[in-house]
């Protein structure tokens, strides 16, 4: 394993941290088939696919890689990253290669709008007077209208590192009017990150800060995106801060032209700590998410938040608490935002625990009020399968129940893979 690769892959979390200063049954999956769909080479296809995947109606996959693409110049030896498309026939095409200038570098997750346009962020770059190489951007990629044409990249916003925020990293969310919502891990009025809105205006885009974290009970350093409920409230997480300094789940409620923040839960270690991933909402209005560290057995948790009488509370026992082997150093458990199927089962990844300590893909199944955890796959970290699923890279499901995701390292060239797990 390349130490430099590991350092680059984990750099976003390290920068963010510096800036923002009940037992369940476990079973092994039977009959699952794990397939590597693409081995990243650190060439034009990219390397270190940290941002996860999204899928269109035809079954094509889209994603980002924080390294590879262009190298040298502004991009250095590791590259500025790429946006790619993997067709349903398993042909990977680089859509865009970042240049490390005003267009940014090290892209985070991307979302696909119904019109086929991709929207995403770069965690650094963009210039705009920000210290160093830049504080990140929000960009769009418009699909070509002819077979031989290329995608059009447009920078929608360049962060300045001031009250507008710095270092966007999580997935964007859009509303019915086409406005985009996201978070930055730093910057803002207090330096601890913001929730922002980007709105089309006069042929361009304008940014509005909906909330600046203070670093106190409201949390600090959001790393994941936000989601809407049916009432128009926004929900998300911070990896630090809160009553016990282990992170929070928060709600933003629109009130006239402003938004008010409510901390729904402060993590205190015993229930997990440092939620990189955001929350998802089920049909009953309950929230689920991952907390990557600590917990009852030392390797993170999956939590559930329910509402009764206007108050939110953590479900006890937790849906699942991950374990580390006796004598091991504390491992990193579930990181990315979870996925949920139509039956209410939860899917996710762990970063550095499992049979081989290179991470897992897991499924949580609820039955009669309790949850059962199933390891769908345990990564070996080798050339055949990859390892270390990124704490920012979600898994996605297709209509047939297949699971798709990325591992940020390993594979043939040790620059990560795209994988598929077939039930």
Rosetta blueprint (number, residue, H / E / L):
1 X L
2 X L
3 X H
4 X H
5 X H
6 X H
7 X H
8 X H
9 X H
10 X L
11 X H
12 X H
13 X H
14 X H
15 X H
16 X H
17 X H
18 X H
19 X H
20 X L
21 X L
22 X L
23 X L
24 X L
25 X E
26 X E
27 X E
28 X E
29 X L
30 X L
31 X L
32 X L
33 X E
34 X E
35 X E
36 X E
37 X E
38 X E
39 X E
40 X L
41 X L
42 X L
43 X E
44 X L
45 X L
46 X E
47 X E
48 X L
49 X L
50 X L
51 X L
52 X L
53 X E
54 X E
55 X E
56 X L
57 X L
58 X L
59 X L
60 X L
61 X E
62 X E
63 X E
64 X E
65 X E
66 X L
67 X E
68 X L
69 X L
70 X L
71 X L
72 X L
73 X H
74 X H
75 X H
76 X L
77 X L
78 X L
79 X L
80 X L
81 X L
82 X E
83 X E
84 X E
85 X E
86 X E
87 X L
88 X L
89 X L
90 X L
91 X L
92 X E
93 X E
94 X E
95 X E
96 X E
97 X E
98 X L
99 X L
100 X L
101 X L
102 X L
103 X L
104 X L
105 X E
106 X E
107 X E
108 X E
109 X E
110 X E
111 X E
112 X E
113 X L
114 X L
115 X L
116 X L
117 X L
118 X E
119 X E
120 X E
121 X E
122 X E
123 X E
124 X E
125 X E
126 X L
127 X E
128 X L
129 X L
130 X L
131 X L
132 X L
133 X L
134 X E
135 X E
136 X L
137 X E
138 X E
139 X E
140 X E
141 X E
142 X E
143 X L
144 X L
145 X L
146 X L
147 X L
148 X L
149 X L
150 X L
151 X L
152 X E
153 X E
154 X E
155 X E
156 X E
157 X E
158 X E
159 X L
160 X L
161 X L
162 X L
163 X L
164 X L
165 X L
166 X E
167 X E
168 X E
169 X L
170 X L
171 X L
172 X L
173 X E
174 X E
175 X L
176 X L
177 X L
178 X L
179 X L
180 X E
181 X E
182 X E
183 X E
184 X E
185 X E
186 X E
187 X E
188 X L
189 X L
190 X L
191 X L
192 X E
193 X L
194 X E
195 X E
196 X E
197 X E
198 X E
199 X E
200 X E
201 X E
202 X L
203 X L
204 X E
205 X E
206 X E
207 X E
208 X E
209 X E
210 X E
211 X E
212 X E
213 X L
214 X L
215 X L
216 X L
217 X L
218 X L
219 X L
220 X E
221 X L
222 X L
223 X L
224 X L
225 X L
226 X L
227 X E
228 X E
229 X L
230 X L
231 X L
232 X L
233 X L
234 X E
235 X E
236 X E
237 X E
238 X E
239 X L
240 X E
241 X E
242 X L
243 X L
244 X L
245 X L
246 X E
247 X L
248 X E
249 X E
250 X E
251 X E
252 X E
253 X E
254 X E
255 X E
256 X L
257 X L
258 X E
259 X E
260 X E
261 X E
262 X E
263 X E
264 X E
265 X E
266 X E
267 X L
268 X L
269 X E
270 X L
271 X L
272 X E
273 X E
274 X L
275 X L
276 X L
277 X L
278 X L
279 X E
280 X E
281 X E
282 X L
283 X L
284 X L
285 X L
286 X L
287 X E
288 X E
289 X E
290 X E
291 X E
292 X L
293 X E
294 X E
295 X L
296 X L
297 X L
298 X E
299 X E
300 X E
301 X E
302 X E
303 X E
304 X E
305 X E
306 X E
307 X E
308 X E
309 X L
310 X L
311 X E
312 X E
313 X E
314 X E
315 X L
316 X L
317 X L
318 X L
319 X L
320 X E
321 X E
322 X E
323 X E
324 X L
325 X L
326 X L
327 X L
328 X L
329 X L
330 X L
331 X L
332 X L
333 X L
334 X E
335 X L
336 X L
337 X L
338 X L
339 X E
340 X E
341 X L
342 X L
343 X L
344 X L
345 X L
346 X E
347 X E
348 X E
349 X E
350 X E
351 X L
352 X L
353 X L
354 X L
355 X L
356 X L
357 X L
358 X L
359 X L
360 X E
361 X E
362 X E
363 X E
364 X E
365 X E
366 X E
367 X E
368 X L
369 X L
370 X E
371 X E
372 X E
373 X E
374 X E
375 X E
376 X E
377 X E
378 X E
379 X L
380 X L
381 X L
382 X L
383 X L
384 X L
385 X L
386 X L
387 X E
388 X L
389 X L
390 X L
391 X L
392 X L
393 X L
394 X L
395 X L
396 X E
397 X E
398 X L
399 X L
400 X L
401 X L
402 X L
403 X E
404 X E
405 X E
406 X E
407 X E
408 X L
409 X E
410 X L
411 X L
412 X L
413 X L
414 X L
415 X L
416 X L
417 X E
418 X E
419 X E
420 X E
421 X E
422 X E
423 X L
